[in-house]
Amino acid sequence: MKSLFLKIFLSYWLAQALFVALAILITVVVRERGESATWDAQQSAVLDKAGQAYEHGGPTEARRYFEEVRDSFHVRAYLLDEKGQDVSGRELPRWAESLGKGAEPPRRDFWQHVTPSPFRRQVQTAASGHRYTLVAFLPPGGPFGPGGVPGLGILIGIISSGLVCYLLARYLTAPVVRLRAATQRLAAGDLSARAGGLAARRRDEMAQLVRDFDTMAERLEAAVHAQARLLNDISHELRSPLARLNVASALAHQRAGVEAHSALERIDLEAERLNELIGGLLTIARLENGNDARQKSPVLLGEIIEGIASDANFEAQGRKCGVESVIKEDCLVMGAPNLLHSAIENVVRNAARYTREGTSALITLERGQGNRGPEAVIRIVDSGPGVPDEALDKLFRPFYRIDDARGRKTGGVGLGLAITERAVRLHGGTVKASNRPEGGLQVEIRLPLAADASREPDRLVEQGEPVEANSGRSN
């Protein structure tokens, strides 16, 4: 049993139910013994009066007297003659016949086993010389008066205790449920997640834990926003001296001699790399703030992937490599086209850069089913050396590179995959990397489909004009 609510609820309910059942059983037994003792003390007198009533008034008087006994003692009684027949002319039940013959009927339910025997028999010879037998049945009194059923009392007790235990368990676990939901939202990137609310009016330890979590979340949100602002401000401040550096480099090219051109070209290369780094930092800052996810429109991923594959394939020819795309099924998503293009392109260029010479990186697009509904599944695979298993979860961190020397040689700064991860997350999707058994790396991007993605792609209309969707093509 994994649910804390069920553990608390069932344990409290079981304890309460046992307490109620034992209390009712003890009450029933004590009351039954008291009623039995009262009847045993009156039984001889009832037998005498019943015999006298029959001898003086006949069956009618005897029947009237036993009605009084039933109303007074809540006992079903019969007076039998020597032949075993009721003197009042009533039909005898089976238990009365058995008692008249001297045999006690078997006890048929649990309650009769835990309480004194409800059957009574007494034989007496009257002054007239006739022999009479009085047989009686004492109905169980129960906790709610004579004739009551103990099972009803226990059922009411169990239900009422269950309701109380349910409310108590819900009261105790409600902060835990809210805390868990807020933790999941925080882990998913929603820094505004808070677990407060109803817990704000409570003063117990659980409420204090919720308030401590909210305080931690507020500080974490403030720290992340401050970091993003710092990153954004630094990037903007670096743009101005970088622009002046480019101007100075251009002037130096015009005025310097031939011997200085190699040094100036090196300056231009480093300035270009610095410019790319600043652009990546600004993109990261925008994605962390969510600015690029505000305006979304329907986007067909097939067109974007084929365009990326075509460009990457042209660039990879210099390394005798290629990039191919297979659109098994076009997919419509809601998102920012430029941002999605950048997110996919970063992964594709990374795959084209590290795939083995003479091989091709492959991009596939198809529809899949995720935990939250239908999804677009994009897979980018290469035939490169792959990455160590312990580094798979770190690939999407900013500035993370497995091999610094290789990264600097290829010109990468470790921001491309970080931008991809944040862009995909802002679109409600996920991205993960894994090593292929046959060698190479596979990056899988999953994006939720748009609401009307179930329509045929060639019938989709965007901004009033039909959009063609290519399927099954390879570059």
C-alpha positions as CSV (number, residue, x, y, z in Angstrom):
1,M,0.0,0.0,0.0
2,K,1.8,3.1,-1.3
3,S,-0.8,5.8,-0.4
4,L,-0.3,7.6,2.8
5,F,-3.9,8.6,2.8
6,L,-5.1,4.9,2.6
7,K,-2.7,3.9,5.4
8,I,-4.0,6.6,7.7
9,F,-7.6,6.1,6.8
10,L,-7.7,2.3,7.0
11,S,-5.6,2.1,10.2
12,Y,-7.8,4.6,12.0
13,W,-11.0,3.1,10.6
14,L,-10.0,-0.4,11.7
15,A,-9.1,0.8,15.2
16,Q,-12.4,2.7,15.5
17,A,-14.5,-0.2,14.1
18,L,-13.0,-2.7,16.5
19,F,-13.6,-0.3,19.4
20,V,-17.2,0.2,18.4
21,A,-17.8,-3.5,17.8
22,L,-16.4,-4.5,21.1
23,A,-18.3,-1.8,23.0
24,I,-21.5,-2.9,21.4
25,L,-20.9,-6.6,22.0
26,I,-20.1,-5.9,25.7
27,T,-23.2,-3.8,26.0
28,V,-25.3,-6.5,24.4
29,V,-23.9,-9.3,26.6
30,V,-24.4,-7.3,29.8
31,R,-27.9,-6.2,28.9
32,E,-28.9,-9.8,27.9
33,R,-27.6,-11.1,31.2
34,G,-29.7,-8.5,33.1
35,E,-32.8,-9.3,31.1
36,S,-32.3,-13.0,31.5
37,A,-31.9,-12.6,35.3
38,T,-35.1,-10.5,35.5
39,W,-37.1,-13.1,33.5
40,D,-35.6,-16.0,35.6
41,A,-36.9,-14.3,38.7
42,Q,-40.4,-13.8,37.3
43,Q,-40.7,-17.1,35.5
44,S,-42.3,-19.1,38.3
45,A,-44.8,-16.4,39.0
46,V,-45.7,-16.2,35.3
47,L,-46.2,-19.9,35.2
48,D,-48.6,-19.8,38.2
49,K,-50.6,-17.0,36.8
50,A,-50.8,-18.5,33.4
51,G,-52.1,-21.8,34.8
52,Q,-54.7,-20.0,36.9
53,A,-55.8,-17.8,34.0
54,Y,-56.3,-20.9,31.8
55,E,-58.2,-22.9,34.5
56,H,-60.5,-19.9,35.4
57,G,-61.0,-18.3,32.0
58,G,-60.1,-20.9,29.4
59,P,-58.0,-20.3,26.3
60,T,-59.2,-16.7,25.8
61,E,-58.0,-15.6,29.2
62,A,-54.7,-17.5,28.8
63,R,-54.1,-15.7,25.4
64,R,-54.9,-12.3,27.0
65,Y,-52.5,-13.0,29.8
66,F,-49.6,-13.9,27.4
67,E,-50.2,-10.8,25.5
68,E,-49.6,-8.8,28.7
69,V,-46.5,-10.8,29.3
70,R,-45.2,-10.0,25.8
71,D,-45.9,-6.3,26.4
72,S,-44.3,-6.2,29.8
73,F,-41.3,-8.5,29.4
74,H,-40.9,-8.6,25.6
75,V,-41.0,-12.3,25.8
76,R,-42.7,-14.8,23.5
77,A,-44.2,-17.4,25.9
78,Y,-46.4,-20.5,25.5
79,L,-48.2,-22.7,28.1
80,L,-48.3,-26.4,27.1
81,D,-50.5,-29.1,28.5
82,E,-49.7,-32.8,29.0
83,K,-50.1,-33.4,25.3
84,G,-47.6,-30.7,24.3
85,Q,-50.3,-28.4,22.9
86,D,-50.6,-24.7,23.6
87,V,-53.6,-24.1,26.0
88,S,-54.5,-20.8,24.3
89,G,-54.9,-22.5,20.9
90,R,-52.1,-20.7,19.2
91,E,-49.9,-22.5,16.6
92,L,-46.6,-23.5,18.1
93,P,-43.3,-22.5,16.4
94,R,-40.6,-25.2,16.0
95,W,-38.5,-23.9,18.9
96,A,-41.5,-24.1,21.2
97,E,-42.2,-27.7,20.2
98,S,-38.6,-28.7,20.8
99,L,-38.5,-27.1,24.2
100,G,-41.8,-28.8,25.1
101,K,-40.1,-32.1,24.4
102,G,-37.1,-31.2,26.5
103,A,-34.7,-30.4,23.6
104,E,-33.2,-27.0,23.3
105,P,-33.1,-25.7,19.7
106,P,-29.6,-25.0,18.2
107,R,-28.3,-21.5,18.1
108,R,-28.4,-20.2,14.6
109,D,-26.3,-17.0,14.6
110,F,-23.3,-15.5,16.1
111,W,-25.1,-13.3,18.6
112,Q,-26.8,-16.2,20.3
113,H,-23.4,-17.8,20.9
114,V,-22.0,-14.7,22.7
115,T,-25.1,-14.0,24.8
116,P,-27.0,-16.1,27.3
117,S,-29.4,-18.7,25.9
118,P,-32.7,-17.0,24.9
119,F,-34.7,-20.2,25.5
120,R,-36.4,-21.0,28.8
121,R,-38.4,-24.1,29.9
122,Q,-40.1,-24.8,33.3
123,V,-42.5,-27.5,34.3
124,Q,-45.0,-27.3,37.1
125,T,-48.0,-29.2,38.5
126,A,-51.0,-27.1,39.5
127,A,-53.2,-27.5,42.5
128,S,-55.8,-29.1,40.1
129,G,-53.4,-31.9,39.4
130,H,-52.7,-30.8,35.8
131,R,-49.1,-30.6,34.6
132,Y,-48.1,-27.5,32.7
133,T,-44.9,-26.6,30.8
134,L,-44.0,-23.0,30.2
135,V,-41.6,-22.4,27.3
136,A,-40.3,-18.9,26.4
137,F,-38.0,-17.1,24.0
138,L,-36.2,-13.9,25.0
139,P,-35.4,-11.8,21.9
140,P,-32.0,-10.2,21.9
141,G,-32.3,-6.7,23.3
142,G,-29.4,-5.2,21.4
143,P,-28.0,-1.7,22.0
144,F,-31.1,0.1,20.9
145,G,-33.7,-1.4,23.1
146,P,-35.7,-4.7,23.1
147,G,-36.0,-6.4,19.8
148,G,-33.1,-4.5,18.3
149,V,-30.5,-6.1,16.1
150,P,-26.9,-5.8,17.3
151,G,-25.6,-6.0,13.7
152,L,-27.4,-2.8,12.9
153,G,-25.7,-1.0,15.8
154,I,-22.3,-2.3,14.7
155,L,-23.0,-1.3,11.1
156,I,-24.0,2.3,12.1
157,G,-20.9,2.5,14.3
158,I,-18.6,1.3,11.5
159,I,-20.0,3.7,9.0
160,S,-20.0,6.7,11.3
161,S,-16.4,5.9,12.5
162,G,-15.4,5.5,8.8
163,L,-16.7,8.9,8.0
164,V,-14.8,10.5,10.9
165,C,-11.6,8.6,9.9
166,Y,-12.0,9.7,6.3
167,L,-12.2,13.3,7.2
168,L,-9.3,13.0,9.6
169,A,-7.1,11.2,7.1
170,R,-8.1,13.8,4.4
171,Y,-7.2,16.6,6.8
172,L,-3.8,15.1,7.6
173,T,-2.8,14.3,4.0
174,A,-4.2,17.3,2.2
175,P,-1.0,19.3,2.7
176,V,1.0,16.4,1.5
177,V,-1.0,16.1,-1.7
178,R,-0.7,19.9,-2.4
179,L,3.0,19.7,-1.6
180,R,3.5,16.8,-4.0
181,A,1.6,18.6,-6.8
182,A,3.6,21.8,-6.3
183,T,6.9,19.8,-6.2
184,Q,6.0,18.2,-9.6
185,R,5.2,21.6,-11.1
186,L,8.5,23.1,-9.7
187,A,10.4,20.1,-11.1
188,A,8.8,20.7,-14.5
189,G,10.1,24.2,-14.6
190,D,7.1,26.2,-13.2
191,L,8.9,28.4,-10.7
192,S,5.7,30.0,-9.7
193,A,4.4,26.8,-8.1
194,R,3.3,27.1,-4.5
195,A,1.7,24.6,-2.1
196,G,-0.1,27.2,0.1
197,G,-3.8,27.8,0.2
198,L,-5.8,26.0,2.8
199,A,-2.6,25.2,4.8
200,A,-2.2,28.9,5.4
201,R,-4.9,28.8,8.1
202,R,-3.4,25.8,9.9
203,R,-0.8,25.9,12.6
204,D,0.4,22.3,12.8
205,E,3.7,20.8,11.6
206,M,2.4,19.9,8.1
207,A,1.3,23.5,7.5
208,Q,4.7,24.7,8.6
209,L,6.3,22.3,6.1
210,V,4.1,23.7,3.4
211,R,5.0,27.3,4.3
212,D,8.7,26.4,4.4
213,F,8.4,24.9,0.9
214,D,6.7,28.0,-0.4
215,T,9.5,30.1,1.1
216,M,12.1,27.9,-0.6
217,A,10.2,28.1,-3.9
218,E,10.1,31.9,-3.7
219,R,13.8,32.2,-3.1
220,L,14.5,29.7,-5.9
221,E,12.4,31.7,-8.3
222,A,14.0,34.9,-7.3
223,A,17.5,33.4,-7.7
224,V,16.7,32.0,-11.1
225,H,15.2,35.2,-12.4
226,A,18.1,37.2,-11.0
227,Q,20.5,34.8,-12.8
228,A,18.5,35.2,-16.0
229,R,18.5,39.0,-15.7
230,L,22.2,39.0,-15.0
231,L,22.9,36.8,-18.0
232,N,20.8,39.0,-20.2
233,D,22.3,42.2,-19.0
234,I,25.9,40.9,-19.4
235,S,25.1,39.7,-22.9
236,H,23.7,43.1,-23.9
237,E,26.6,44.9,-22.4
238,L,29.1,42.8,-24.3
239,R,27.4,43.5,-27.6
240,S,28.6,47.2,-27.6
241,P,32.3,46.6,-27.2
242,L,32.0,43.6,-29.6
243,A,30.5,45.9,-32.2
244,R,33.3,48.4,-31.7
245,L,35.8,45.6,-32.0
246,N,34.4,44.6,-35.3
247,V,34.6,48.1,-36.6
248,A,38.2,48.5,-35.4
249,S,39.1,45.2,-37.0
250,A,37.6,46.3,-40.3
251,L,39.7,49.6,-40.2
252,A,42.8,47.6,-39.3
253,H,42.3,45.4,-42.3
254,Q,42.3,48.5,-44.5
255,R,45.3,50.1,-42.9
256,A,47.6,47.2,-42.0
257,G,50.0,45.4,-44.3
258,V,49.9,41.9,-45.6
259,E,51.9,40.5,-42.7
260,A,49.1,41.5,-40.2
261,H,46.2,39.9,-42.1
262,S,46.6,36.5,-40.4
263,A,46.4,38.0,-37.0
264,L,43.4,40.2,-38.0
265,E,41.7,37.2,-39.4
266,R,42.2,35.4,-36.1
267,I,40.7,38.4,-34.4
268,D,37.7,38.2,-36.7
269,L,37.2,34.5,-36.0
270,E,37.3,34.9,-32.3
271,A,35.0,37.9,-32.5
272,E,32.5,35.9,-34.6
273,R,32.7,33.1,-32.0
274,L,32.1,35.6,-29.2
275,N,29.2,37.0,-31.1
276,E,27.7,33.5,-31.4
277,L,28.2,33.0,-27.7
278,I,26.4,36.2,-26.8
279,G,23.6,35.3,-29.1
280,G,23.3,31.9,-27.5
281,L,23.3,33.5,-24.0
282,L,20.5,35.9,-25.0
283,T,18.5,33.0,-26.4
284,I,18.9,31.0,-23.2
285,A,17.9,34.1,-21.1
286,R,14.8,34.6,-23.2
287,L,13.8,30.9,-23.0
288,E,14.3,30.9,-19.2
289,N,11.9,33.9,-19.0
290,G,9.4,32.3,-21.3
291,N,9.4,35.2,-23.7
292,D,9.6,33.1,-26.9
293,A,6.6,31.0,-25.9
294,R,4.0,33.8,-25.7
295,Q,2.9,33.8,-29.4
296,K,2.1,30.4,-30.9
297,S,0.6,29.4,-34.2
298,P,-0.1,26.1,-36.0
299,V,3.2,24.6,-37.3
300,L,3.6,21.6,-39.6
301,L,6.8,19.9,-38.5
302,G,7.3,18.1,-41.8
303,E,8.2,21.3,-43.7
304,I,10.6,22.5,-41.0
305,I,12.4,19.1,-40.8
306,E,12.8,18.8,-44.6
307,G,14.2,22.3,-44.8
308,I,16.7,21.7,-42.0
309,A,17.7,18.3,-43.5
310,S,18.3,20.0,-46.9
311,D,20.5,22.7,-45.5
312,A,22.4,20.4,-43.2
313,N,22.9,17.8,-46.0
314,F,24.5,20.5,-48.2
315,E,26.9,21.6,-45.5
316,A,27.8,18.0,-44.6
317,Q,29.0,17.2,-48.1
318,G,32.4,18.7,-47.3
319,R,32.9,15.9,-44.8
320,K,31.6,13.3,-47.2
321,C,28.6,12.8,-45.0
322,G,24.9,13.4,-45.5
323,V,21.6,14.2,-43.7
324,E,18.4,12.4,-44.6
325,S,14.8,12.9,-43.5
326,V,11.9,10.5,-43.4
327,I,8.5,12.0,-42.8
328,K,6.4,8.9,-41.9
329,E,3.4,11.1,-40.8
330,D,3.3,14.9,-40.8
331,C,2.3,16.4,-37.5
332,L,0.7,19.7,-36.6
333,V,1.8,21.4,-33.3
334,M,1.1,24.7,-31.7
335,G,4.3,26.7,-31.3
336,A,6.7,29.4,-32.4
337,P,8.1,28.3,-35.8
338,N,11.5,30.0,-35.5
339,L,12.0,28.6,-32.1
340,L,11.1,25.1,-33.1
341,H,13.3,25.4,-36.2
342,S,16.2,26.4,-34.0
343,A,15.6,23.6,-31.5
344,I,15.6,20.9,-34.2
345,E,18.4,22.4,-36.2
346,N,20.8,22.5,-33.2
347,V,20.4,18.7,-32.8
348,V,20.6,18.0,-36.5
349,R,23.8,20.0,-36.9
350,N,25.3,18.3,-33.9
351,A,24.5,14.9,-35.4
352,A,25.9,15.9,-38.8
353,R,29.1,17.1,-37.1
354,Y,29.8,13.8,-35.3
355,T,28.5,11.1,-37.6
356,R,31.2,8.9,-39.2
357,E,32.6,9.9,-42.6
358,G,30.7,8.3,-45.4
359,T,27.5,7.9,-43.3
360,S,24.3,10.0,-43.0
361,A,22.5,11.3,-40.0
362,L,18.8,10.5,-40.1
363,I,15.7,12.5,-39.0
364,T,12.4,10.7,-38.7
365,L,9.0,12.2,-37.9
366,E,6.0,10.2,-36.8
367,R,3.0,10.3,-34.5
368,G,3.1,8.6,-31.1
369,Q,1.0,8.3,-28.0
370,G,2.3,9.7,-24.7
371,N,1.0,9.9,-21.2
372,R,-0.8,13.2,-22.0
373,G,-2.2,12.2,-25.4
374,P,-1.0,12.1,-29.0
375,E,2.5,13.5,-29.7
376,A,4.8,14.3,-32.5
377,V,7.9,12.2,-32.2
378,I,11.1,13.4,-33.8
379,R,14.2,11.2,-33.7
380,I,17.7,12.3,-34.9
381,V,20.3,9.6,-35.1
382,D,23.9,9.5,-36.2
383,S,26.6,6.9,-36.6
384,G,29.2,8.7,-34.4
385,P,31.0,7.4,-31.4
386,G,28.2,8.2,-29.0
387,V,28.7,9.6,-25.5
388,P,29.4,8.0,-22.1
389,D,26.2,6.8,-20.4
390,E,26.9,9.0,-17.4
391,A,27.0,12.1,-19.7
392,L,23.6,11.5,-21.3
393,D,21.7,13.5,-18.7
394,K,24.2,16.4,-18.9
395,L,24.2,17.0,-22.6
396,F,21.4,19.6,-22.3
397,R,23.2,21.7,-19.7
398,P,24.6,25.1,-20.8
399,F,28.3,25.0,-21.7
400,Y,28.6,21.3,-21.1
401,R,31.0,19.5,-23.5
402,I,32.3,16.0,-23.2
403,D,35.6,16.9,-24.8
404,D,36.7,20.5,-24.4
405,A,39.4,20.2,-27.1
406,R,36.9,18.7,-29.6
407,G,34.4,21.4,-28.7
408,R,36.8,24.2,-29.3
409,K,38.0,22.6,-32.5
410,T,34.5,22.4,-34.0
411,G,33.6,25.8,-32.7
412,G,30.9,24.7,-30.3
413,V,30.4,26.4,-27.0
414,G,27.9,24.0,-25.5
415,L,24.7,26.0,-25.9
416,G,23.0,24.4,-28.8
417,L,21.5,21.4,-27.0
418,A,20.7,23.6,-23.9
419,I,18.6,25.9,-26.2
420,T,16.9,22.8,-27.7
421,E,15.9,21.5,-24.2
422,R,14.5,24.8,-23.1
423,A,12.6,25.4,-26.3
424,V,11.1,22.0,-26.3
425,R,10.1,22.3,-22.6
426,L,8.4,25.7,-23.3
427,H,6.3,23.9,-25.9
428,G,5.2,21.3,-23.4
429,G,7.4,18.6,-24.8
430,T,10.4,16.5,-23.7
431,V,13.8,15.7,-25.1
432,K,16.2,12.9,-24.2
433,A,19.4,11.4,-25.6
434,S,20.4,7.7,-25.7
435,N,23.1,5.6,-27.2
436,R,22.2,3.3,-30.0
437,P,23.1,-0.4,-29.6
438,E,24.7,-0.4,-33.1
439,G,26.6,2.8,-32.3
440,G,25.9,6.4,-32.4
441,L,23.6,8.8,-30.6
442,Q,19.8,9.2,-30.8
443,V,18.0,12.3,-29.6
444,E,14.2,12.0,-29.3
445,I,12.0,15.1,-29.2
446,R,8.4,14.7,-28.3
447,L,5.9,17.6,-28.7
448,P,2.1,17.5,-28.0
449,L,0.0,17.7,-31.1
450,A,-2.4,20.5,-31.7
451,A,-6.1,20.1,-30.9
452,D,-7.1,19.6,-34.6
453,A,-4.1,17.4,-35.4
454,S,-6.4,14.4,-36.0
455,R,-7.4,16.0,-39.3
456,E,-5.7,14.9,-42.5
457,P,-2.5,17.0,-43.0
458,D,-3.4,17.8,-46.6
459,R,-6.7,19.3,-45.4
460,L,-5.2,21.5,-42.8
461,V,-5.7,25.2,-43.3
462,E,-3.5,27.8,-41.8
463,Q,-4.5,31.5,-42.0
464,G,-7.1,30.7,-44.6
465,E,-4.8,29.0,-47.1
466,P,-4.2,25.3,-47.6
467,V,-0.8,23.9,-46.4
468,E,0.8,21.0,-48.2
469,A,2.3,18.2,-46.1
470,N,5.0,16.0,-47.5
471,S,5.0,12.4,-46.3
472,G,7.5,9.6,-46.8
473,R,10.2,11.7,-48.5
474,S,13.9,11.4,-47.8
475,N,16.6,13.9,-48.5
